[in-house]
Amino acid sequence: MEDSVNSDGWKPCELDPAGAGVAANAEGLVDCLRAAGDLGDLLAREKAVVFRGFGVQEHTLDQVMDLLLPNRLAYVHGNSPRTKVGKNVYTSTEYPPEFTISMHNELSYARRWPARLLFFCAKAPATGGATPVVDGARWLEALDPEVRQAFAGGVRYLQNLHDGYGFGKSWQDTFETDAREEVEAFLAESEADWKWRPDGGLWVSQLRPATVRHPVTGAEVWFNQFDQWHPAGLGDETAAELSAILPQDELPQSVTFADGSPIPGEYAVQVRDRGLEAAVDVDWREGDLLLIDNVLVGHGRRPFTGARRVLVAMSD
């Protein structure tokens, strides 16, 4: 199946060696990128770009990343399970292959988020495994006015990070450090509320906007991950059972309206489902790369079979 097109006709721009007039290898892609000029302008215009047929491999990836991601960032305060495999290069979310990962913008719950994301397909899945991408403005428009209005005050994200043993991620894994003072400095700069728990764990509360405007285009986009933090938006039985066993204030992560009041489950289901419905699937072939503007475009993952290996890195 080729990349799909959503109902508005948008899909990621696709570049290949023949169209760019360069060699079908990593060096050819480097030549293409150097000739392209300002990639920021390209991304603001196209929102997402797929590079196909350049034969990039893991050992030739760094030279491409250096151009696509000028300031590669660590995945600090990230909430999804990943493995670091290189210089601020990570596996994509390590989530059972039979489940869908709903649409989201990376680190939208954080004080600062990456401007760009780059995905690289080191090994294509046997079946499925597309990365769906959604135009954030289209996602916002797809929601009922009642839902959009309900989130005018923003979203409050709550985390309980254990000290090495427990459900979810530890605070050490989340912040890529075992120094409390570094975590405290990060959270203070992030304007988050936090407290250390008697068992050594960490409680964090953050108030974030539900929508933002792109700094270049001015487009207003749906930009939050509340549905992924809400029990009603969880798609696997283990997570649902966990929310039934533990009170909300002990869940690894949970979410409320800005004032602390509960968010109706039907809101989470609507946001999740309409984001997926508005998305465009990018199907993977080995060596493909996908560069997205992390504000203009949300992303997710379709279920798959086989040994899918997609790496991800990010940049400001």
N, C-alpha and C positions, 0 to 999 in steps of 0.2 A: 504494500500500500504506500502510495506517495504521500507527502505532506498534505494535510487537508486544508480547507479554506473555510473560515466561519461565515455566518450569514451576511456580514457586512463586506465580505470580499477581501478582508485583510489576511495575510499570512506572512511569515518571515521572508525576508529577501534571501535568495540563494545564490552563492558564488561558487564556480568550479574553475579548474585550470584552463579549460578551453575558452570559457568566456573571459577570463582574465588575461589570457595570452601568456601564461607562465608554465613552468614545468610542473608535472604532477607529483610533487614531493614537498616536504616541509620547507625547503629552501625556496621553492616556487611560491609558496604561501607567504613567506617572509617578504619576497619581492613584491607580491601583490599588495600586502599591507603597507609597505613603505611607499608604494605609489598611490595608495588610496587617500593619503593626506589625513585630515582630522577625522578620526573614527568617532569622536563625540558627535559631530554633525551627522554622520551616517546613521548612528544609533538613534539620535533624536528624530530623524526622519523615518527610518525603517522599523524602529523599535526592537527588532531582533534580526540576526543574520546567521545563516547556516553556511558553513564552509564544507563542501563535499568533494571527494575525489583527490585530495592532496596527499594521501598516503601518510599522514602524520602518525607517529608511534610514540609510545611513552618516553622513549629515550631521546626523541627529537622535539618533544612538546615544549620544553622550557624556552627555546628561542622564539617560538610562536607566542607563548604567554607573555614574554617580556614586552611584546608590542601591543598585544590586545589588552593586557592588564598592567598598566604602567606602575602601579603601586599595590602589589599583591598583599592582601590582608589575611590575618589569622582569623579563624572562626571562633572568636572570643564571645562568650555569652550565647552561643548557639545552643538550641534545645534538642536538636535531632541527633541520633547516634551516627557517628562517622568515624573513619580511621584516617589519620594523617599519613600521607604516603610520600610527601616531598616537601619542598619549600612552599609552605602555605597552600598545598594541594591536598585535597581530601577525596575520599570516596563519596559518592552521592548517598543520600540517606539510606542507612542500612535497615530496611523495613521489609518484612516478609513479602516475597514476590507476588503472592496471590492477592495482595491488597492494592487499592488505588491510593496514591497520595494526592490529596485535594490541592487546589490552586492556592498559591501564597506568594508573597514577595519576601525574599530572604531577609531575616532579622528586622522585619517591620515592627516587631514589639520592642526593639532596642532604641536607645537614644540616637545612635548613629547606625546607618545601614550602608551596605556597599552600593555603589552606583551601577556597577556592572557585574554580571556573572558569566563565567565561561564553563561550558560543559564539553567534555571530550569523551568520545566513545572508544575505549580501549578494546572492548569485546562486545559485539552486538548480541542481544538475546536471541534465543531460538525462535520465539514468537512473542509478539506484544512488546511491552516495555517502552513505548513512545514517551517522550517528554511533551506533555501538552503545555501550550503557552496561551495566555489570555491577555487581551488588551484591557488594561485596568479601567480605562474610561468606559469601554463597552460593558465591563462587569458591573460598574457602578450604575450605569443606565438600566441594566437588566433587573435590578433589585426594586422591590415595591417601595413607593414613597414612604410608607410607614416604617420600613426597616431603615432606610437612609436617615430619616428624621430621628429615629430612636438613638442613633449613634452620633448625633451632633456633638455631644459632650466628650466623645472619645471612648476608649476601652481601657479597663484596668486589668493588667496581667499579674497573676500571682504564682510564685514558684516556691516549692520546698525542695531544696537541694541537699541530699544526704552527705555524710562525711566519709563515704567509701563503701557503705553497705546499706542497701535499701532499694526501693523502687525508683525508676527514672535515673537521671544522671547525678553524679556527685558535683559538688561545687568546684572541686579540683579539675575535673574533666571539662566542666562548663567554661571555666575561666582560664584553662591551660596554665594553672599555677597552683602551688600548695601554700602560697604566702597570703595570709589573711589581709595584711596591709595592702597588698596589690589589689585584691578584690574590693576592699573598702574604698580605695582611691578610684577604682573604675566605677563603682556604683555611685559614689558621690558626684563624679563628673557626669554620670548619666542621669542625675536628678531622680534617682530611685530611692525608695524607702527600703530598709533592710534591718534585720536583727539576727544575731547568732543564737541558735537554739541550744538548750542545755546538753543535748546529745551530740553537739558538734556540727549539726547541720545549719543551713542558712535559709532564712525566709526573705523573699524579695517581692516588692510590690512596685509596679510601674504604670503610670498613666500615660497613654499614647493616643495620638489622633487616629480616627478611623479612615480618614481620607487625607491625601496630601496633593499638592500641585507640583508638577514637574518644573524644575528650575529653569529649563530652556523653553519648552513649549507652552507652559502654563496650564496644561491639561490637568483637570482634577480627576484623580483615580482612586478606586477602592484600594486601601493600603493598610491591611491589618490581618491578623491571623486568629481572630477570636474563635472562628468555627473549629479550628484545629485544637484549641485549648478547651473547648466546650464538650461535655460528655455526649451530647446529642450529635455532634459532628464526627465522633470517632467511628471508624469503620471496622474495627476488629473486636472480637469478643473479649480478649484479655483486658483491653483498656476499659471497655464498658463494665466488666466485672470489677475492676479496680475502683471505678467511681462509685459502684454500689457498696463496696466493702468499707472504703475510707470516707470519713467526713470531708467536706470540700476544703476545709482549712488544713488538711493533711495530704491532699493530693499532690503529686509531683508538680503539676501545673493546673491552673484553673483560671477562670476569667469572669468578670462582672462588668456592668455598666460603670461609668466613671464614679458614680456615687456609691458604689458597692452593692447595688441592687442586682438581683439575678437576671440573666438574659434568657428570654424564652427559647426553648429548644427548637421551635419551628423556625426561628430566625437563623439559627446555625445551619439547619438543613437547607433552607432557601439559599443562603449565601454559598454553601458548599456546592449544591447542585447546579445553580445558575452559573457559577464560575466554570465548572466542568463543561456545561452545555455550550458556553460561549467560546471554549478553547479550541485551538488548532493543534493537531497532533504533529510533532516532529518525530518521524521514525528514524531509527539509528542504523547506520552502516559503519563498520569498523573504520576508524580514522576520521569520522565526522567531528566537527566542532560546531557548537551553537553559542553565540554571544548575544546576551540580552541586556537591555536597559532595565535594571531591577526596580525602577519606579514605574515606568510605563507598562511593564509586562510582568504578570505573575506566571508561575510555573508549577508543575506537579509531576506525577508519574503514573503511567498506566500499568496494570498487572502484566507479568511476563513469565515465560518459562526459559530455562537455560541459564548459563553462567554470564549474565549481563554484568559488565564492568564499565561504569560511567564515572569519570572523575570530575571534580568541580573546583574552581578557584574563583576568587572575587577581588574586586579592586574598588577604590574610591574614585 
